[in-house]
Amino acid sequence: LAAFCTAALWQGLAITSYTFPTEKLTAPLRVAVLTDLHSTQYGPEQSQLVTALEQQSPDLVVLVGDIIDDKAPLSGATALFQAIGSKFPCYYVTGNHEWRREDVSTLWPILEEYGIHILSGNCEQITVQGQTICLCGVDDPSSFVNSNLQYNSAYKSWTEQLNACRLQAEEDQ
């Protein structure tokens, strides 16, 4: 029971490496993907997380949802943004916990203040390791749901963002 509870409730860092061979890239590209941090503090000023990230030597960092939590204070997330925003090219896509916050509209200026690029139904063309790539991001589907929208309407809005990204990525090729 203790092992099960520890595994279920553990909030430590997990690092998993994957290799995806592709003919679309001419040189290796190291991407660090951070997700589901929920504003958690990993040491003073996120030192444990930043050290682990630096050890991976990423070419870019993508933050793919629930970095900010809807119940926890922003301090853990802002400490991370401050620590990595000037060290790495960073790109952010929302998760459902960002959208659950009543102050969600105030998050974008905070991210931009630390040099974090927001992908919210758009793409950015960047050059990394001498090669141009297109990064696209679509908001979490829950961002389209509110008391005035039906599920089908929210799904349509989400697919519209997805299709807009697809078209922009095709234009950038």
Secondary structure, DSSP 4 states (H G I P E B T S, - for coil): -HHHHHHHH-------------TT-SS---EEEE---TT---SGGGHHHHHHHHHH--SEEEEES-SS-SSS-THHHHHHHHHHTTTS-EEEE--HHHHHSTTGGGHHHHHHHTTEEE-SSEEEEEEETTEEEEEEE---GGGG--TT--HHHHHHHHHHHHHHHHHHHHHH-
